[in-house]
Protein backbone atom coordinates (compact mmCIF):
# COMPACT_ATOMS: atom_id res chain seq x y z
CA UNK A 1 0.00 0.00 0.00
CA UNK A 2 1.37 3.41 -0.86
CA UNK A 3 1.88 5.81 1.99
CA UNK A 4 2.03 9.57 2.22
CA UNK A 5 5.43 11.04 2.78
CA UNK A 6 6.32 14.72 3.23
CA UNK A 7 7.49 16.42 0.07
CA UNK A 8 10.04 19.20 -0.09
CA UNK A 9 8.28 20.83 -3.02
CA UNK A 10 5.03 21.39 -1.15
CA UNK A 11 2.28 19.17 0.25
CA UNK A 12 2.55 15.41 0.42
CA UNK A 13 3.31 12.91 -2.30
CA UNK A 14 2.27 9.30 -2.63
CA UNK A 15 5.36 7.24 -1.87
CA UNK A 16 5.89 3.47 -1.89
CA UNK A 17 6.53 1.77 1.42
CA UNK A 18 9.97 1.53 2.94
CA UNK A 19 12.38 -0.87 1.21
CA UNK A 20 14.80 -3.19 2.91
CA UNK A 21 18.51 -2.79 2.30
CA UNK A 22 18.64 -5.64 -0.19
CA UNK A 23 15.66 -4.32 -2.13
CA UNK A 24 17.16 -0.84 -2.29
CA UNK A 25 20.44 -2.26 -3.53
CA UNK A 26 18.65 -4.27 -6.19
CA UNK A 27 16.78 -1.17 -7.44
CA UNK A 28 19.95 0.91 -7.54
CA UNK A 29 21.97 -1.76 -9.35
CA UNK A 30 19.26 -2.31 -11.92
CA UNK A 31 18.95 1.45 -12.50
CA UNK A 32 22.69 1.97 -12.95
CA UNK A 33 23.10 -1.06 -15.20
CA UNK A 34 20.03 -0.10 -17.18
CA UNK A 35 21.34 3.40 -17.90
CA UNK A 36 24.63 1.91 -19.16
CA UNK A 37 22.98 -0.77 -21.28
CA UNK A 38 20.38 1.52 -22.80
CA UNK A 39 22.98 4.14 -23.69
CA UNK A 40 25.26 1.55 -25.25
CA UNK A 41 22.34 0.03 -27.15
CA UNK A 42 21.33 3.46 -28.52
CA UNK A 43 24.84 4.04 -29.88
CA UNK A 44 24.94 0.56 -31.36
CA UNK A 45 21.53 1.03 -33.00
CA UNK A 46 22.65 4.29 -34.58
CA UNK A 47 25.80 2.70 -35.96
CA UNK A 48 23.80 -0.28 -37.23
CA UNK A 49 21.47 2.10 -39.09
CA UNK A 50 24.40 3.85 -40.75
CA UNK A 51 26.10 0.57 -41.66
CA UNK A 52 22.89 -0.92 -42.99
CA UNK A 53 22.20 2.06 -45.29
CA UNK A 54 25.76 2.37 -46.57
CA UNK A 55 26.40 0.87 -50.00
CA UNK A 56 29.66 -1.01 -49.52
CA UNK A 57 29.66 -1.38 -45.72
CA UNK A 58 30.07 -4.85 -44.16
CA UNK A 59 27.36 -5.27 -41.54
CA UNK A 60 27.77 -7.71 -38.63
CA UNK A 61 26.39 -7.74 -35.12
CA UNK A 62 29.81 -8.29 -33.55
CA UNK A 63 31.33 -5.45 -35.56
CA UNK A 64 28.56 -3.07 -34.65
CA UNK A 65 28.81 -3.91 -30.93
CA UNK A 66 32.59 -3.49 -31.04
CA UNK A 67 32.32 -0.17 -32.88
CA UNK A 68 29.74 1.06 -30.37
CA UNK A 69 32.34 0.99 -27.56
CA UNK A 70 34.34 4.05 -28.72
CA UNK A 71 31.07 5.72 -29.74
CA UNK A 72 29.80 5.28 -26.17
CA UNK A 73 33.00 6.93 -24.89
CA UNK A 74 32.51 9.78 -27.37
CA UNK A 75 29.02 10.26 -25.98
CA UNK A 76 30.65 10.70 -22.55
CA UNK A 77 32.98 13.28 -24.10
CA UNK A 78 36.08 11.14 -23.70
CA UNK A 79 38.80 12.00 -26.29
CA UNK A 80 40.00 9.22 -28.59
CA UNK A 81 43.46 8.60 -30.05
CA UNK A 82 44.25 6.93 -33.38
CA UNK A 83 47.33 5.46 -34.97
CA UNK A 84 50.01 7.99 -35.67
CA UNK A 85 49.27 9.97 -32.44
CA UNK A 86 46.26 11.67 -34.02
CA UNK A 87 43.65 12.66 -31.50
CA UNK A 88 39.95 13.43 -31.78
CA UNK A 89 39.26 15.92 -29.04
CA UNK A 90 36.58 18.08 -30.63
CA UNK A 91 33.60 15.87 -29.83
CA UNK A 92 29.92 16.42 -30.66
CA UNK A 93 27.84 17.90 -27.85
CA UNK A 94 24.47 16.55 -28.97
CA UNK A 95 25.20 12.85 -28.10
CA UNK A 96 26.52 14.01 -24.73
CA UNK A 97 23.32 15.94 -24.07
CA UNK A 98 21.17 12.95 -25.06
CA UNK A 99 23.16 10.58 -22.84
CA UNK A 100 22.86 12.98 -19.91
CA UNK A 101 19.13 13.16 -20.49
CA UNK A 102 18.95 9.36 -20.40
CA UNK A 103 20.99 9.11 -17.19
CA UNK A 104 18.94 11.85 -15.56
CA UNK A 105 15.68 10.10 -16.38
CA UNK A 106 17.01 6.85 -14.95
CA UNK A 107 18.03 8.58 -11.72
CA UNK A 108 14.63 10.26 -11.42
CA UNK A 109 12.87 6.92 -11.92
CA UNK A 110 14.94 5.28 -9.20
CA UNK A 111 14.16 8.12 -6.81
CA UNK A 112 10.45 7.69 -7.48
CA UNK A 113 10.51 3.93 -6.95
CA UNK A 114 12.44 4.22 -3.70
CA UNK A 115 10.33 7.10 -2.41
CA UNK A 116 13.27 9.45 -1.91
CA UNK A 117 12.39 12.96 -0.82
CA UNK A 118 15.39 14.26 1.18
CA UNK A 119 18.61 15.73 -0.24
CA UNK A 120 20.89 13.25 1.51
CA UNK A 121 18.96 10.33 0.04
CA UNK A 122 19.99 11.36 -3.49
CA UNK A 123 23.64 10.50 -3.02
CA UNK A 124 23.01 6.76 -3.26
CA UNK A 125 21.38 7.07 -6.68
CA UNK A 126 24.03 9.49 -7.98
CA UNK A 127 26.95 7.38 -6.75
CA UNK A 128 25.54 4.16 -8.19
CA UNK A 129 24.95 5.63 -11.66
CA UNK A 130 28.25 7.51 -11.74
CA UNK A 131 30.11 4.44 -10.49
CA UNK A 132 28.55 2.14 -13.08
CA UNK A 133 29.42 4.49 -15.95
CA UNK A 134 32.93 5.04 -14.61
CA UNK A 135 33.64 1.31 -14.29
CA UNK A 136 32.23 0.63 -17.74
CA UNK A 137 34.24 3.45 -19.33
CA UNK A 138 37.47 2.41 -17.67
CA UNK A 139 36.90 -1.21 -18.66
CA UNK A 140 36.27 -0.29 -22.30
CA UNK A 141 39.44 1.82 -22.37
CA UNK A 142 41.45 -1.07 -20.95
CA UNK A 143 39.98 -3.55 -23.44
CA UNK A 144 40.88 -1.27 -26.36
CA UNK A 145 44.53 -1.56 -25.40
CA UNK A 146 46.84 -0.58 -28.23
CA UNK A 147 44.28 -1.02 -31.02
CA UNK A 148 43.61 1.40 -33.82
CA UNK A 149 41.30 3.42 -31.58
CA UNK A 150 42.44 4.00 -28.01
CA UNK A 151 41.42 5.92 -24.95
CA UNK A 152 43.24 6.72 -21.74
CA UNK A 153 41.72 4.54 -18.96
CA UNK A 154 41.99 7.24 -16.29
CA UNK A 155 40.42 9.87 -18.56
CA UNK A 156 37.67 7.43 -19.52
CA UNK A 157 36.99 6.51 -15.89
CA UNK A 158 36.71 10.04 -14.52
CA UNK A 159 35.15 11.48 -17.67
CA UNK A 160 32.29 8.98 -17.68
CA UNK A 161 31.83 9.43 -13.93
CA UNK A 162 31.66 13.22 -14.23
CA UNK A 163 29.16 13.32 -17.11
CA UNK A 164 26.84 10.67 -15.68
CA UNK A 165 27.13 12.05 -12.14
CA UNK A 166 26.11 15.55 -13.22
CA UNK A 167 23.22 14.10 -15.21
CA UNK A 168 22.01 11.99 -12.27
CA UNK A 169 22.23 14.97 -9.91
CA UNK A 170 20.12 17.03 -12.25
CA UNK A 171 17.62 14.18 -12.49
CA UNK A 172 17.06 13.86 -8.72
CA UNK A 173 17.43 17.56 -7.90
CA UNK A 174 13.73 18.32 -8.04
CA UNK A 175 12.48 15.10 -6.43
CA UNK A 176 14.91 15.12 -3.52
CA UNK A 177 14.63 18.83 -2.78
CA UNK A 178 18.10 19.88 -3.93
CA UNK A 179 16.65 22.81 -5.83
CA UNK A 180 14.74 24.04 -2.77
CA UNK A 181 17.83 23.76 -0.58
CA UNK A 182 19.86 25.76 -3.09
CA UNK A 183 17.17 28.43 -3.38
CA UNK A 184 16.80 28.72 0.39
CA UNK A 185 20.53 29.35 0.77
CA UNK A 186 20.50 32.21 -1.74
CA UNK A 187 19.12 35.63 -0.86
CA UNK A 188 16.46 37.27 -3.08
CA UNK A 189 18.95 39.66 -4.69
CA UNK A 190 21.20 36.80 -5.81
CA UNK A 191 18.19 34.82 -7.03
CA UNK A 192 17.09 37.71 -9.20
CA UNK A 193 20.62 38.00 -10.54
CA UNK A 194 20.73 34.29 -11.38
CA UNK A 195 17.40 34.53 -13.20
CA UNK A 196 18.70 37.48 -15.17
CA UNK A 197 21.85 35.52 -16.01
CA UNK A 198 19.91 32.49 -17.22
CA UNK A 199 17.72 34.73 -19.38
CA UNK A 200 20.82 36.39 -20.83
CA UNK A 201 22.36 32.98 -21.52
CA UNK A 202 19.18 31.91 -23.29
CA UNK A 203 19.29 35.07 -25.43
CA UNK A 204 22.97 34.57 -26.30
CA UNK A 205 22.36 30.94 -27.24
CA UNK A 206 19.39 31.95 -29.37
CA UNK A 207 21.48 34.60 -31.10
CA UNK A 208 24.17 32.00 -31.84
CA UNK A 209 21.60 29.61 -33.29
CA UNK A 210 20.07 32.42 -35.36
CA UNK A 211 23.49 33.36 -36.70
CA UNK A 212 24.18 29.74 -37.72
CA UNK A 213 20.76 29.47 -39.40
CA UNK A 214 21.30 32.72 -41.31
CA UNK A 215 24.75 31.57 -42.43
CA UNK A 216 23.36 28.27 -43.72
CA UNK A 217 20.48 30.05 -45.44
CA UNK A 218 22.74 32.55 -47.24
CA UNK A 219 25.15 29.79 -48.27
CA UNK A 220 22.59 27.13 -49.12
CA UNK A 221 24.17 26.44 -52.50
CA UNK A 222 27.49 25.60 -50.85
CA UNK A 223 25.73 23.40 -48.32
CA UNK A 224 23.92 21.46 -51.04
CA UNK A 225 27.08 20.96 -53.04
CA UNK A 226 28.90 19.61 -49.99
CA UNK A 227 26.12 17.11 -49.31
CA UNK A 228 26.10 16.03 -52.95
CA UNK A 229 29.87 15.77 -53.16
CA UNK A 230 30.19 13.57 -50.13
CA UNK A 231 28.49 10.55 -51.75
CA UNK A 232 25.45 9.96 -53.89
CA UNK A 233 24.30 7.07 -51.68
CA UNK A 234 21.65 7.42 -48.99
CA UNK A 235 23.72 5.83 -46.25
CA UNK A 236 26.65 8.21 -46.60
CA UNK A 237 24.33 11.16 -46.85
CA UNK A 238 22.55 10.02 -43.68
CA UNK A 239 25.88 9.69 -41.90
CA UNK A 240 26.91 13.18 -43.00
CA UNK A 241 23.59 14.59 -41.84
CA UNK A 242 23.95 12.88 -38.45
CA UNK A 243 27.50 14.23 -38.17
CA UNK A 244 26.29 17.79 -38.78
CA UNK A 245 23.42 17.32 -36.36
CA UNK A 246 25.78 16.05 -33.65
CA UNK A 247 28.09 19.04 -34.05
CA UNK A 248 25.30 21.60 -34.30
CA UNK A 249 25.53 22.59 -30.59
CA UNK A 250 29.29 23.11 -31.06
CA UNK A 251 28.55 25.46 -33.96
CA UNK A 252 26.03 27.38 -31.84
CA UNK A 253 28.60 27.82 -29.05
CA UNK A 254 31.16 29.07 -31.61
CA UNK A 255 28.61 31.52 -33.01
CA UNK A 256 27.82 32.78 -29.51
CA UNK A 257 31.52 33.36 -28.94
CA UNK A 258 31.63 35.20 -32.25
CA UNK A 259 28.75 37.50 -31.23
CA UNK A 260 30.44 38.63 -28.01
CA UNK A 261 33.76 39.26 -29.79
CA UNK A 262 35.86 36.25 -28.68
CA UNK A 263 35.41 34.42 -32.00
CA UNK A 264 36.77 30.93 -32.77
CA UNK A 265 39.42 29.26 -34.88
CA UNK A 266 39.77 26.10 -36.99
CA UNK A 267 43.45 25.53 -37.64
CA UNK A 268 44.77 28.63 -39.33
CA UNK A 269 41.29 30.11 -39.83
CA UNK A 270 40.39 32.67 -37.19
CA UNK A 271 37.24 34.76 -37.09
CA UNK A 272 35.96 37.59 -34.92
CA UNK A 273 33.61 40.47 -35.75
CA UNK A 274 36.60 42.80 -36.13
CA UNK A 275 39.22 40.41 -37.55
CA UNK A 276 39.17 37.73 -40.26
CA UNK A 277 41.89 35.26 -41.19
CA UNK A 278 40.81 32.84 -43.95
CA UNK A 279 42.06 29.41 -44.93
CA UNK A 280 40.93 25.82 -45.66
CA UNK A 281 38.18 24.23 -43.55
CA UNK A 282 36.85 20.64 -43.45
CA UNK A 283 34.34 19.72 -46.15
CA UNK A 284 31.46 19.48 -43.72
CA UNK A 285 28.15 21.03 -44.82
CA UNK A 286 27.69 22.62 -41.40
CA UNK A 287 30.82 24.77 -41.92
CA UNK A 288 29.24 26.38 -44.97
CA UNK A 289 27.73 28.90 -42.53
CA UNK A 290 31.18 30.46 -42.00
CA UNK A 291 31.70 33.85 -43.66
CA UNK A 292 34.05 33.81 -46.62
CA UNK A 293 35.50 37.28 -45.95
CA UNK A 294 35.31 40.23 -43.62
CA UNK A 295 32.15 42.29 -44.06
CA UNK A 296 31.68 45.92 -42.98
CA UNK A 297 28.53 45.31 -40.96
CA UNK A 298 29.95 42.47 -38.85
CA UNK A 299 31.40 44.77 -36.13
CA UNK A 300 27.85 46.00 -35.51
CA UNK A 301 27.18 42.61 -33.92
CA UNK A 302 29.01 43.86 -30.84
CA UNK A 303 26.05 46.12 -30.12
CA UNK A 304 24.02 43.01 -29.34
CA UNK A 305 25.85 42.07 -26.10
CA UNK A 306 25.93 45.76 -25.18
CA UNK A 307 22.15 45.98 -25.43
CA UNK A 308 21.84 42.66 -23.64
CA UNK A 309 23.85 44.03 -20.71
CA UNK A 310 21.50 47.02 -20.56
CA UNK A 311 18.53 44.66 -20.45
CA UNK A 312 20.14 42.74 -17.60
CA UNK A 313 20.57 45.97 -15.68
CA UNK A 314 16.98 46.95 -16.42
CA UNK A 315 15.81 43.57 -15.12
CA UNK A 316 17.89 43.96 -11.94
CA UNK A 317 16.76 47.52 -11.25
CA UNK A 318 13.98 46.20 -8.97
CA UNK A 319 16.25 43.95 -6.95
CA UNK A 320 16.58 46.54 -4.19
CA UNK A 321 16.17 50.23 -3.39
CA UNK A 322 19.90 50.52 -2.75
CA UNK A 323 22.06 51.02 -5.86
CA UNK A 324 24.94 49.01 -4.41
CA UNK A 325 22.66 46.01 -3.86
CA UNK A 326 21.44 46.23 -7.45
CA UNK A 327 25.04 46.15 -8.63
CA UNK A 328 25.48 42.88 -6.76
CA UNK A 329 22.52 41.40 -8.63
CA UNK A 330 24.06 42.45 -11.96
CA UNK A 331 27.38 40.92 -10.92
CA UNK A 332 25.68 37.62 -10.05
CA UNK A 333 24.02 37.60 -13.48
CA UNK A 334 27.34 38.21 -15.23
CA UNK A 335 29.14 35.52 -13.25
CA UNK A 336 26.36 33.00 -13.98
CA UNK A 337 26.59 33.52 -17.73
CA UNK A 338 30.39 33.59 -17.65
CA UNK A 339 30.67 30.26 -15.82
CA UNK A 340 28.24 28.46 -18.14
CA UNK A 341 29.91 29.97 -21.22
CA UNK A 342 33.30 28.84 -19.91
CA UNK A 343 32.14 25.22 -19.59
CA UNK A 344 30.44 25.20 -22.99
CA UNK A 345 33.45 26.72 -24.75
CA UNK A 346 35.84 24.26 -23.07
CA UNK A 347 33.78 21.29 -24.27
CA UNK A 348 32.98 22.64 -27.74
CA UNK A 349 36.58 22.67 -29.04
CA UNK A 350 39.53 20.34 -29.02
CA UNK A 351 42.07 18.58 -31.15
CA UNK A 352 41.13 17.51 -34.67
CA UNK A 353 43.72 15.06 -35.97
CA UNK A 354 47.17 16.21 -36.89
CA UNK A 355 46.42 18.16 -40.08
CA UNK A 356 45.82 21.74 -40.99
CA UNK A 357 42.46 21.76 -39.24
CA UNK A 358 43.95 21.20 -35.81
CA UNK A 359 42.96 22.52 -33.34
CA UNK A 360 39.36 23.73 -33.22
CA UNK A 361 39.36 26.39 -30.54
CA UNK A 362 36.67 28.38 -28.83
CA UNK A 363 38.63 30.59 -26.39
CA UNK A 364 36.92 29.73 -23.13
CA UNK A 365 38.78 32.17 -20.88
CA UNK A 366 38.43 35.11 -23.25
CA UNK A 367 34.76 34.30 -23.80
CA UNK A 368 34.06 34.28 -20.06
CA UNK A 369 35.85 37.60 -19.52
CA UNK A 370 34.09 39.30 -22.43
CA UNK A 371 30.67 38.01 -21.38
CA UNK A 372 31.29 39.27 -17.85
CA UNK A 373 32.32 42.68 -19.14
CA UNK A 374 29.49 43.05 -21.65
CA UNK A 375 26.87 42.24 -19.01
CA UNK A 376 28.28 43.87 -15.89
CA UNK A 377 29.44 47.27 -17.22
CA UNK A 378 26.32 48.46 -19.06
CA UNK A 379 24.10 46.50 -16.69
CA UNK A 380 25.58 48.26 -13.67
CA UNK A 381 25.13 51.65 -15.30
CA UNK A 382 21.45 51.00 -16.07
CA UNK A 383 20.72 49.38 -12.71
CA UNK A 384 22.37 52.26 -10.83
CA UNK A 385 20.46 55.08 -12.50
CA UNK A 386 17.21 53.36 -13.52
CA UNK A 387 16.34 51.85 -10.16
CA UNK A 388 14.58 53.49 -7.26
CA UNK A 389 16.53 55.29 -4.58
CA UNK A 390 15.78 55.52 -0.86
CA UNK A 391 14.21 58.85 0.06
CA UNK A 392 16.07 60.99 2.55
CA UNK A 393 13.75 61.93 5.37
CA UNK A 394 14.68 65.36 6.92
CA UNK A 395 14.84 65.82 10.67
CA UNK A 396 11.38 66.31 12.07
CA UNK A 397 10.73 69.80 13.43
CA UNK A 398 8.13 70.65 16.05
CA UNK A 399 5.23 72.41 14.38
CA UNK A 400 4.46 75.92 15.61
CA UNK A 401 1.24 76.33 17.56
CA UNK A 402 -0.95 78.84 15.82
CA UNK A 403 -3.51 80.91 17.64
CA UNK A 404 -6.92 80.23 16.21
CA UNK A 405 -9.02 83.43 16.10
CA UNK A 406 -12.38 83.35 17.82
CA UNK A 407 -15.27 82.92 15.49
CA UNK A 408 -18.48 84.91 15.48
CA UNK A 409 -20.69 84.05 18.41
CA UNK A 410 -17.82 82.65 20.53
CA UNK A 411 -18.40 85.34 23.23
CA UNK A 412 -22.09 84.47 23.49
CA UNK A 413 -21.18 80.80 23.87
CA UNK A 414 -18.77 81.65 26.70
CA UNK A 415 -21.44 83.72 28.46
CA UNK A 416 -23.95 80.90 28.21
CA UNK A 417 -21.36 78.53 29.57
CA UNK A 418 -20.73 80.81 32.59
CA UNK A 419 -24.48 81.03 33.29
CA UNK A 420 -24.72 77.26 33.27
CA UNK A 421 -21.84 77.01 35.72
CA UNK A 422 -23.46 79.56 38.09
CA UNK A 423 -26.78 77.70 37.95
CA UNK A 424 -25.04 74.43 38.81
CA UNK A 425 -23.34 76.12 41.79
CA UNK A 426 -26.69 77.40 43.10
CA UNK A 427 -28.22 73.94 42.83
CA UNK A 428 -25.26 72.51 44.72
CA UNK A 429 -25.70 75.10 47.52
CA UNK A 430 -29.40 74.30 47.90
CA UNK A 431 -28.58 70.61 47.96
CA UNK A 432 -26.01 71.19 50.74
CA UNK A 433 -28.56 73.21 52.80
CA UNK A 434 -31.08 70.39 52.57
CA UNK A 435 -28.48 67.99 53.84
CA UNK A 436 -27.69 70.34 56.77
CA UNK A 437 -31.40 70.40 57.80
CA UNK A 438 -31.53 66.64 57.69
CA UNK A 439 -28.38 66.42 59.81
CA UNK A 440 -29.92 68.79 62.43
CA UNK A 441 -33.10 66.71 62.64
CA UNK A 442 -31.09 63.54 63.08
CA UNK A 443 -29.02 65.17 65.83
CA UNK A 444 -32.24 66.31 67.64
CA UNK A 445 -33.63 62.80 67.48
CA UNK A 446 -30.42 61.46 69.00
CA UNK A 447 -30.67 63.97 71.89
CA UNK A 448 -34.29 63.01 72.57
CA UNK A 449 -33.40 59.38 72.58
CA UNK A 450 -30.61 59.97 75.08
CA UNK A 451 -32.92 62.02 77.41
CA UNK A 452 -35.55 59.29 77.22
CA UNK A 453 -33.06 56.65 78.19
CA UNK A 454 -31.80 58.71 81.12
CA UNK A 455 -35.33 59.46 82.43
CA UNK A 456 -36.46 55.90 82.01
CA UNK A 457 -33.61 54.36 83.86
CA UNK A 458 -33.61 57.02 86.61
CA UNK A 459 -37.33 56.60 87.42
CA UNK A 460 -37.32 52.81 87.36
CA UNK A 461 -37.35 51.19 90.89
CA UNK A 462 -34.34 49.29 92.04
CA UNK A 463 -34.32 45.70 93.14
CA UNK A 464 -35.95 46.51 96.55
CA UNK A 465 -39.10 47.91 94.87
CA UNK A 466 -38.38 51.64 95.68
CA UNK A 467 -37.63 54.43 93.19
CA UNK A 468 -34.02 55.23 92.50
CA UNK A 469 -32.39 57.96 94.53
CA UNK A 470 -32.03 61.20 92.57
CA UNK A 471 -28.55 61.66 93.95
CA UNK A 472 -27.53 58.51 92.08
CA UNK A 473 -26.06 56.84 95.22
CA UNK A 474 -26.24 53.14 95.68
CA UNK A 475 -26.98 53.28 99.44
CA UNK A 476 -29.46 50.63 100.45
CA UNK A 477 -32.67 52.06 102.09
CA UNK A 478 -33.78 50.94 105.48
CA UNK A 479 -36.24 48.14 105.66
CA UNK A 480 -39.87 49.19 105.78
CA UNK A 481 -42.43 47.09 107.64
CA UNK A 482 -45.30 48.51 105.59
CA UNK A 483 -44.17 46.76 102.40
CA UNK A 484 -46.44 43.86 102.95
CA UNK A 485 -49.44 46.18 103.29
CA UNK A 486 -49.03 47.57 99.74
CA UNK A 487 -49.86 44.25 98.13
CA UNK A 488 -53.48 43.53 97.20
CA UNK A 489 -55.27 40.27 97.54
CA UNK A 490 -54.21 39.02 94.09
CA UNK A 491 -50.54 39.49 94.94
CA UNK A 492 -50.01 42.49 92.60
CA UNK A 493 -47.68 45.24 93.75
CA UNK A 494 -49.67 48.52 93.88
CA UNK A 495 -46.51 50.67 93.89
CA UNK A 496 -45.38 49.22 90.57
CA UNK A 497 -48.72 50.13 88.96
CA UNK A 498 -48.44 53.72 90.13
CA UNK A 499 -44.92 54.00 88.72
CA UNK A 500 -46.00 52.70 85.34
CA UNK A 501 -48.82 55.21 85.18
CA UNK A 502 -46.52 58.10 86.03
CA UNK A 503 -44.00 57.01 83.38
CA UNK A 504 -46.66 56.90 80.70
CA UNK A 505 -47.97 60.36 81.62
CA UNK A 506 -44.46 61.78 81.51
CA UNK A 507 -43.77 60.27 78.09
CA UNK A 508 -47.00 61.70 76.68
CA UNK A 509 -46.13 65.16 77.99
CA UNK A 510 -42.67 65.03 76.44
CA UNK A 511 -44.14 63.87 73.11
CA UNK A 512 -46.47 66.90 73.07
CA UNK A 513 -43.57 69.24 73.63
CA UNK A 514 -41.52 67.84 70.61
CA UNK A 515 -42.17 70.04 67.50
CA UNK A 516 -43.24 68.35 64.26
CA UNK A 517 -40.66 68.08 61.48
CA UNK A 518 -41.43 68.20 57.78
CA UNK A 519 -40.68 64.95 56.08
CA UNK A 520 -39.05 63.35 59.19
CA UNK A 521 -40.73 60.51 61.08
CA UNK A 522 -41.61 61.06 64.74
CA UNK A 523 -39.89 58.78 67.17
CA UNK A 524 -42.11 56.13 68.70
CA UNK A 525 -41.29 57.02 72.26
CA UNK A 526 -44.30 55.21 73.63
CA UNK A 527 -43.22 52.07 72.01
CA UNK A 528 -39.79 52.39 73.49
CA UNK A 529 -41.27 52.92 76.92
CA UNK A 530 -43.37 49.80 76.58
Secondary structure, DSSP 4 states (H G I P E B T S, - for coil): --EEEE-TTSSEEEEPPPPPHHHHHHHHHHHHHHHHHHHHHHHHHHHHHHHHHSSSPPP-HHHHHHHHHHHHHHHTT--EEETTS-EE----HHHHHHHHHHHHHHHHHHHHHHT--SGGGHHHHHHHHHHHHHHHHHHHHHHHTTSSEE--HHHHHHHHHHHHHHHHHHHHHTTTTHHHHHHHTS-HHHHHHHHHHHHHHHHHHHHHHHHHHHHHHHTHHHHHHHHHHH-SSHHHHHHHHHHHHHTHHHHHHHHHHHHHT--EEETTEEEETTEEE-------GGGGGS-SS--TTGGGGHHHHHHHHHHHHHHGGGS-SSHHHHHHHHHHHHHHHHHHHHHHHHHH-B-BTTSTTPPEE--HHHHHHHHHHHHHHHHHHHHHHHS--PPPPPPP-PPPPPPPPPPTTHHHHHHHHHHHHHHHHHHHHHHHHHHHHHHHHHHHHHHHHHHHHHHHHHHSB-TTSSBPPTT---PPPPP-GGGGGGB-TTS-BHHHHHHHHHHHHHHHHHHHHSPP-TT-PPP-HHHHH-
